[in-house]
Amino acid sequence: MKNLYELLEDYILKYLPLERGYSKNTVVSYYTSIKQFIEYLKKDLSIKQENITVYDFGRKNVGNYLLHIEENGNSISTRNQRRASLISFVSYCTMIEPLYQNVLDDIRLVRPKKDVRHKLDFLTVEEYKDFISVIDLNSFNGLRHYTLINLMYDSAARVSEVINIRTEDLSYGSNNSIRIKGKGNKYRIVYITSHTVKLIDDYLKKYEISEGYLFLNKQKKKMSRFGVEFLVNRYYDLACKKCPALISKNVTPHTFRHTKACHMLINGTSLPVIQRFLGHSSVSTTEIYLDLTSDAVIKAVEKAAEMIGDDDSFVEAKWKDDEIRRKLEMVFQKE
């Protein structure tokens, strides 16, 4: 029978990235959640590290841990993400060693906590037009920025998806489409308008781009999500002067994805179609995400789990098995 650390090694290095196809950031997030829970067992419950087993992942310990991190300032979204990560790990352990089934049944009794959903703004058609109208197409990078924002809206793609689009992902013909690599390294086909197709064609010709990533920065490298956020903030400030109604709205790169989905819903597009368009694995996610009220106000689900990339504690982890620790940490240092 494998011990806790052997199970953790296989779960992190093999099961999540290879069998489930999870991205590096997602795997790191799961790893950090489990590691922090083990640190809680050691420090707060005084359980020696060599004595910690899967049986310590029961309802009582996990419930107290989640209450502990919430009382120490973590959001409900983070609390629920930690819970999901621990349940996922115990579920994997049960798949390998069925004798842990009672632990899995026990931990599943810890329910996710409901959060107050905050309004996630979307733009009306007029507000969207005002926003893109402030982009100076006569400036050197004007067409690049105009094409980028139009594509974010038209495709409703996430920022990470847009910046990873390559020229070979474009497919024109009877149906203009783009192949987008989404969460879990899953691809989906998104259809775009002829207007966006023309913008992309003009953009490629002007900047002489024939291969590689579609959107590049000044250093001719793939544009970063922070670069996109900077541009959106820049044009948001300009747009507020033209359209005062925007001042009360929180506009981010994700706003364009949300805006497109809302416009589709308002125009009568069915939820299953929107689900496939957005790349949601379940229509239930879309139903929550697009909770349109009688006042045409969209409410979004809680934000995704916080990125763990800046969490230095990941590098500082101290495991009983140094070899496992070394492999777990080194694997995520690779490009």
ZASEDREN-304282 format. One record per residue (C-alpha): residue in three letters; x, y, z. Coordinates in nm, 3 decimals, always signed. Example, Ala and Ser with C-alpha at 12.3 -4.5 7.8 and 13.67 -1.06 7.14 Angstrom:
2
(site ALA, (+1.230, -0.450, +0.780))
(site SER, (+1.367, -0.106, +0.714))
END
This chain:
335
(site MET, (+0.000, +0.000, +0.000))
(site LYS, (+0.130, +0.345, -0.094))
(site ASN, (+0.178, +0.600, +0.181))
(site LEU, (+0.042, +0.954, +0.176))
(site TYR, (+0.346, +1.107, +0.007))
(site GLU, (+0.365, +0.843, -0.262))
(site LEU, (-0.002, +0.900, -0.339))
(site LEU, (+0.057, +1.275, -0.346))
(site GLU, (+0.351, +1.235, -0.581))
(site ASP, (+0.148, +1.033, -0.831))
(site TYR, (-0.150, +1.265, -0.798))
(site ILE, (+0.053, +1.581, -0.865))
(site LEU, (+0.304, +1.456, -1.121))
(site LYS, (+0.094, +1.205, -1.315))
(site TYR, (-0.279, +1.208, -1.253))
(site LEU, (-0.358, +1.580, -1.273))
(site PRO, (-0.129, +1.685, -1.562))
(site LEU, (-0.131, +1.364, -1.766))
(site GLU, (-0.466, +1.194, -1.709))
(site ARG, (-0.679, +1.500, -1.638))
(site GLY, (-0.484, +1.737, -1.863))
(site TYR, (-0.472, +2.017, -1.608))
(site SER, (-0.249, +2.318, -1.672))
(site LYS, (+0.063, +2.397, -1.472))
(site ASN, (-0.110, +2.674, -1.273))
(site THR, (-0.403, +2.449, -1.187))
(site VAL, (-0.175, +2.167, -1.070))
(site VAL, (+0.025, +2.410, -0.856))
(site SER, (-0.300, +2.537, -0.704))
(site TYR, (-0.409, +2.184, -0.608))
(site TYR, (-0.063, +2.105, -0.470))
(site THR, (-0.055, +2.422, -0.259))
(site SER, (-0.399, +2.351, -0.112))
(site ILE, (-0.295, +2.003, +0.002))
(site LYS, (+0.042, +2.120, +0.130))
(site GLN, (-0.115, +2.398, +0.337))
(site PHE, (-0.365, +2.156, +0.489))
(site ILE, (-0.082, +1.924, +0.590))
(site GLU, (+0.100, +2.221, +0.745))
(site TYR, (-0.220, +2.295, +0.940))
(site LEU, (-0.231, +1.937, +1.068))
(site LYS, (+0.129, +1.969, +1.184))
(site LYS, (+0.123, +2.313, +1.341))
(site ASP, (-0.231, +2.355, +1.468))
(site LEU, (-0.322, +1.996, +1.551))
(site SER, (+0.030, +1.892, +1.651))
(site ILE, (+0.029, +1.579, +1.435))
(site LYS, (+0.379, +1.466, +1.352))
(site GLN, (+0.443, +1.472, +0.980))
(site GLU, (+0.545, +1.107, +0.963))
(site ASN, (+0.213, +1.012, +1.126))
(site ILE, (-0.012, +1.200, +0.883))
(site THR, (-0.220, +0.971, +0.661))
(site VAL, (-0.519, +0.996, +0.429))
(site TYR, (-0.736, +0.918, +0.731))
(site ASP, (-0.654, +1.268, +0.865))
(site PHE, (-0.843, +1.418, +0.569))
(site GLY, (-1.179, +1.362, +0.733))
(site ARG, (-1.473, +1.596, +0.782))
(site LYS, (-1.373, +1.723, +1.126))
(site ASN, (-1.017, +1.819, +1.037))
(site VAL, (-1.106, +1.965, +0.699))
(site GLY, (-1.405, +2.155, +0.837))
(site ASN, (-1.194, +2.310, +1.114))
(site TYR, (-0.919, +2.392, +0.865))
(site LEU, (-1.158, +2.574, +0.630))
(site LEU, (-1.300, +2.771, +0.922))
(site HIS, (-0.943, +2.852, +1.028))
(site ILE, (-0.835, +2.996, +0.693))
(site GLU, (-1.159, +3.194, +0.659))
(site GLU, (-1.110, +3.348, +1.002))
(site ASN, (-0.758, +3.441, +0.895))
(site GLY, (-0.874, +3.652, +0.602))
(site ASN, (-0.917, +3.409, +0.314))
(site SER, (-1.218, +3.468, +0.090))
(site ILE, (-1.509, +3.226, +0.061))
(site SER, (-1.397, +3.160, -0.295))
(site THR, (-1.055, +3.052, -0.170))
(site ARG, (-1.216, +2.845, +0.105))
(site ASN, (-1.427, +2.658, -0.148))
(site GLN, (-1.130, +2.606, -0.377))
(site ARG, (-0.928, +2.453, -0.092))
(site ARG, (-1.220, +2.223, -0.010))
(site ALA, (-1.251, +2.110, -0.374))
(site SER, (-0.877, +2.038, -0.394))
(site LEU, (-0.878, +1.823, -0.080))
(site ILE, (-1.183, +1.627, -0.196))
(site SER, (-1.022, +1.571, -0.534))
(site PHE, (-0.709, +1.431, -0.374))
(site VAL, (-0.900, +1.197, -0.141))
(site SER, (-1.110, +1.085, -0.436))
(site TYR, (-0.791, +0.994, -0.620))
(site CYS, (-0.660, +0.807, -0.315))
(site THR, (-0.985, +0.611, -0.299))
(site MET, (-0.950, +0.521, -0.666))
(site ILE, (-0.604, +0.377, -0.592))
(site GLU, (-0.687, +0.231, -0.249))
(site PRO, (-1.064, +0.162, -0.211))
(site LEU, (-1.025, +0.128, +0.167))
(site TYR, (-1.031, +0.511, +0.183))
(site GLN, (-1.394, +0.521, +0.070))
(site ASN, (-1.516, +0.606, +0.420))
(site VAL, (-1.280, +0.904, +0.430))
(site LEU, (-1.413, +1.026, +0.096))
(site ASP, (-1.774, +0.989, +0.210))
(site ASP, (-1.686, +1.179, +0.528))
(site ILE, (-1.506, +1.471, +0.363))
(site ARG, (-1.787, +1.515, +0.111))
(site LEU, (-2.012, +1.606, +0.403))
(site VAL, (-1.821, +1.934, +0.423))
(site ARG, (-2.040, +2.152, +0.206))
(site PRO, (-1.920, +2.448, +0.000))
(site LYS, (-2.007, +2.781, +0.152))
(site LYS, (-2.238, +3.018, -0.031))
(site ASP, (-2.087, +3.351, -0.121))
(site VAL, (-2.252, +3.684, -0.185))
(site ARG, (-2.240, +3.723, -0.559))
(site HIS, (-2.113, +4.059, -0.669))
(site LYS, (-2.240, +4.226, -0.980))
(site LEU, (-2.010, +4.172, -1.274))
(site ASP, (-2.058, +4.454, -1.517))
(site PHE, (-2.123, +4.413, -1.885))
(site LEU, (-2.141, +4.680, -2.152))
(site THR, (-2.444, +4.777, -2.351))
(site VAL, (-2.401, +4.786, -2.727))
(site GLU, (-2.369, +5.165, -2.714))
(site GLU, (-2.110, +5.149, -2.433))
(site TYR, (-1.908, +4.890, -2.621))
(site LYS, (-1.910, +5.107, -2.934))
(site ASP, (-1.801, +5.408, -2.729))
(site PHE, (-1.520, +5.204, -2.577))
(site ILE, (-1.364, +5.088, -2.905))
(site SER, (-1.422, +5.425, -3.070))
(site VAL, (-1.153, +5.588, -2.854))
(site ILE, (-0.882, +5.367, -3.006))
(site ASP, (-0.682, +5.578, -3.250))
(site LEU, (-0.653, +5.371, -3.567))
(site ASN, (-0.405, +5.623, -3.708))
(site SER, (-0.150, +5.545, -3.439))
(site PHE, (+0.109, +5.275, -3.505))
(site ASN, (-0.044, +5.023, -3.263))
(site GLY, (-0.402, +5.139, -3.306))
(site LEU, (-0.507, +4.860, -3.541))
(site ARG, (-0.337, +4.601, -3.318))
(site HIS, (-0.528, +4.717, -3.011))
(site TYR, (-0.855, +4.759, -3.201))
(site THR, (-0.831, +4.407, -3.344))
(site LEU, (-0.742, +4.259, -3.005))
(site ILE, (-1.039, +4.407, -2.822))
(site ASN, (-1.279, +4.329, -3.107))
(site LEU, (-1.162, +3.968, -3.105))
(site MET, (-1.198, +3.942, -2.726))
(site TYR, (-1.560, +4.052, -2.762))
(site ASP, (-1.648, +3.861, -3.079))
(site SER, (-1.496, +3.531, -2.962))
(site ALA, (-1.583, +3.576, -2.591))
(site ALA, (-1.248, +3.411, -2.524))
(site ARG, (-1.064, +3.438, -2.196))
(site VAL, (-0.754, +3.656, -2.192))
(site SER, (-0.527, +3.353, -2.161))
(site GLU, (-0.700, +3.199, -2.462))
(site VAL, (-0.670, +3.509, -2.680))
(site ILE, (-0.300, +3.566, -2.621))
(site ASN, (-0.232, +3.201, -2.708))
(site ILE, (-0.404, +3.215, -3.048))
(site ARG, (-0.163, +3.141, -3.332))
(site THR, (-0.201, +3.217, -3.701))
(site GLU, (-0.252, +2.847, -3.774))
(site ASP, (-0.559, +2.853, -3.547))
(site LEU, (-0.740, +3.080, -3.795))
(site SER, (-0.970, +2.907, -4.040))
(site TYR, (-1.154, +3.106, -4.307))
(site GLY, (-1.401, +2.969, -4.558))
(site SER, (-1.774, +2.908, -4.555))
(site ASN, (-1.757, +2.941, -4.176))
(site ASN, (-1.506, +3.184, -4.029))
(site SER, (-1.368, +3.028, -3.715))
(site ILE, (-1.082, +3.020, -3.468))
(site ARG, (-0.953, +2.717, -3.283))
(site ILE, (-0.913, +2.813, -2.918))
(site LYS, (-0.723, +2.620, -2.655))
(site GLY, (-0.922, +2.649, -2.333))
(site LYS, (-0.906, +2.520, -1.978))
(site GLY, (-0.774, +2.170, -1.934))
(site ASN, (-0.596, +2.200, -2.270))
(site LYS, (-0.926, +2.136, -2.445))
(site TYR, (-0.983, +2.288, -2.787))
(site ARG, (-1.307, +2.439, -2.913))
(site ILE, (-1.407, +2.605, -3.238))
(site VAL, (-1.543, +2.959, -3.211))
(site TYR, (-1.708, +3.130, -3.505))
(site ILE, (-1.640, +3.498, -3.564))
(site THR, (-1.800, +3.764, -3.782))
(site SER, (-1.677, +3.871, -4.124))
(site HIS, (-1.603, +4.211, -3.970))
(site THR, (-1.354, +4.057, -3.728))
(site VAL, (-1.207, +3.844, -4.007))
(site LYS, (-1.135, +4.156, -4.212))
(site LEU, (-0.980, +4.326, -3.910))
(site ILE, (-0.750, +4.029, -3.853))
(site ASP, (-0.651, +4.017, -4.221))
(site ASP, (-0.570, +4.389, -4.227))
(site TYR, (-0.382, +4.353, -3.901))
(site LEU, (-0.170, +4.061, -4.026))
(site LYS, (-0.080, +4.250, -4.344))
(site LYS, (+0.007, +4.574, -4.168))
(site TYR, (+0.235, +4.414, -3.911))
(site GLU, (+0.366, +4.149, -4.152))
(site ILE, (+0.270, +3.854, -3.935))
(site SER, (+0.261, +3.522, -4.120))
(site GLU, (+0.317, +3.267, -3.846))
(site GLY, (+0.337, +3.220, -3.471))
(site TYR, (+0.133, +3.401, -3.209))
(site LEU, (-0.133, +3.638, -3.336))
(site PHE, (-0.071, +3.918, -3.087))
(site LEU, (+0.281, +4.031, -3.008))
(site ASN, (+0.423, +4.304, -2.787))
(site LYS, (+0.690, +4.562, -2.870))
(site GLN, (+0.961, +4.301, -2.818))
(site LYS, (+0.797, +4.078, -3.082))
(site LYS, (+0.706, +3.826, -2.813))
(site LYS, (+0.368, +3.685, -2.717))
(site MET, (+0.157, +3.948, -2.548))
(site SER, (+0.105, +3.887, -2.176))
(site ARG, (-0.222, +3.902, -1.985))
(site PHE, (-0.080, +4.199, -1.793))
(site GLY, (-0.016, +4.377, -2.122))
(site VAL, (-0.379, +4.323, -2.221))
(site GLU, (-0.499, +4.451, -1.882))
(site PHE, (-0.282, +4.761, -1.923))
(site LEU, (-0.437, +4.836, -2.264))
(site VAL, (-0.792, +4.786, -2.141))
(site ASN, (-0.731, +5.019, -1.845))
(site ARG, (-0.578, +5.275, -2.076))
(site TYR, (-0.874, +5.283, -2.314))
(site TYR, (-1.121, +5.261, -2.028))
(site ASP, (-0.991, +5.592, -1.893))
(site LEU, (-1.033, +5.750, -2.236))
(site ALA, (-1.378, +5.599, -2.288))
(site CYS, (-1.505, +5.734, -1.954))
(site LYS, (-1.454, +6.087, -2.087))
(site LYS, (-1.673, +6.008, -2.387))
(site CYS, (-1.927, +5.792, -2.208))
(site PRO, (-1.974, +5.898, -1.841))
(site ALA, (-2.195, +5.592, -1.779))
(site LEU, (-1.880, +5.377, -1.791))
(site ILE, (-1.739, +5.545, -1.481))
(site SER, (-1.966, +5.338, -1.257))
(site LYS, (-1.862, +5.013, -1.424))
(site ASN, (-1.568, +4.787, -1.351))
(site VAL, (-1.421, +4.711, -1.694))
(site THR, (-1.154, +4.441, -1.725))
(site PRO, (-1.049, +4.214, -2.013))
(site HIS, (-1.302, +3.958, -1.886))
(site THR, (-1.579, +4.217, -1.929))
(site PHE, (-1.575, +4.166, -2.306))
(site ARG, (-1.632, +3.791, -2.267))
(site HIS, (-1.915, +3.857, -2.028))
(site THR, (-2.057, +4.129, -2.252))
(site LYS, (-2.070, +3.901, -2.557))
(site ALA, (-2.242, +3.627, -2.358))
(site CYS, (-2.498, +3.872, -2.223))
(site HIS, (-2.570, +4.012, -2.568))
(site MET, (-2.623, +3.658, -2.700))
(site LEU, (-2.858, +3.575, -2.412))
(site ILE, (-3.058, +3.897, -2.451))
(site ASN, (-3.094, +3.826, -2.823))
(site GLY, (-3.247, +3.488, -2.751))
(site THR, (-2.953, +3.250, -2.792))
(site SER, (-3.013, +2.928, -2.600))
(site LEU, (-2.802, +2.842, -2.297))
(site PRO, (-2.657, +2.521, -2.450))
(site VAL, (-2.529, +2.721, -2.747))
(site ILE, (-2.377, +2.983, -2.516))
(site GLN, (-2.229, +2.704, -2.306))
(site ARG, (-2.041, +2.562, -2.604))
(site PHE, (-1.941, +2.908, -2.721))
(site LEU, (-1.789, +2.996, -2.383))
(site GLY, (-1.628, +2.655, -2.337))
(site HIS, (-1.813, +2.567, -2.017))
(site SER, (-1.801, +2.197, -1.932))
(site SER, (-2.155, +2.207, -1.792))
(site VAL, (-2.461, +2.411, -1.884))
(site SER, (-2.525, +2.457, -1.513))
(site THR, (-2.219, +2.681, -1.502))
(site THR, (-2.365, +2.892, -1.780))
(site GLU, (-2.700, +2.914, -1.602))
(site ILE, (-2.534, +3.060, -1.294))
(site TYR, (-2.291, +3.272, -1.493))
(site LEU, (-2.569, +3.426, -1.699))
(site ASP, (-2.833, +3.496, -1.439))
(site LEU, (-3.016, +3.767, -1.630))
(site THR, (-3.268, +3.964, -1.425))
(site SER, (-3.569, +4.159, -1.545))
(site ASP, (-3.353, +4.471, -1.540))
(site ALA, (-3.104, +4.309, -1.782))
(site VAL, (-2.833, +4.300, -1.515))
(site ILE, (-2.593, +4.007, -1.526))
(site LYS, (-2.467, +3.845, -1.210))
(site ALA, (-2.157, +3.627, -1.231))
(site VAL, (-2.049, +3.329, -1.030))
(site GLU, (-1.770, +3.368, -0.779))
(site LYS, (-1.432, +3.439, -0.926))
(site ALA, (-1.198, +3.154, -1.000))
(site ALA, (-0.950, +3.045, -0.735))
(site GLU, (-0.666, +3.283, -0.672))
(site MET, (-0.358, +3.219, -0.878))
(site ILE, (-0.085, +3.062, -0.676))
(site GLY, (+0.203, +3.174, -0.893))
(site ASP, (+0.325, +3.433, -0.640))
(site ASP, (+0.291, +3.203, -0.341))
(site ASP, (+0.647, +3.169, -0.211))
(site SER, (+0.537, +2.902, +0.034))
(site PHE, (+0.527, +2.657, -0.256))
(site VAL, (+0.905, +2.678, -0.286))
(site GLU, (+0.946, +2.659, +0.090))
(site ALA, (+0.759, +2.331, +0.134))
(site LYS, (+0.933, +2.084, +0.363))
(site TRP, (+0.829, +1.725, +0.310))
(site LYS, (+0.934, +1.414, +0.493))
(site ASP, (+1.055, +1.259, +0.169))
(site ASP, (+1.315, +1.494, +0.023))
(site GLU, (+1.316, +1.317, -0.311))
(site ILE, (+0.942, +1.360, -0.352))
(site ARG, (+0.966, +1.723, -0.247))
(site ARG, (+1.245, +1.785, -0.495))
(site LYS, (+1.051, +1.633, -0.784))
(site LEU, (+0.728, +1.808, -0.692))
(site GLU, (+0.895, +2.148, -0.682))
(site MET, (+1.139, +2.107, -0.971))
(site VAL, (+0.871, +1.995, -1.215))
(site PHE, (+0.703, +2.334, -1.197))
(site GLN, (+1.026, +2.528, -1.250))
(site LYS, (+1.050, +2.396, -1.605))
(site GLU, (+0.926, +2.612, -1.886))
END
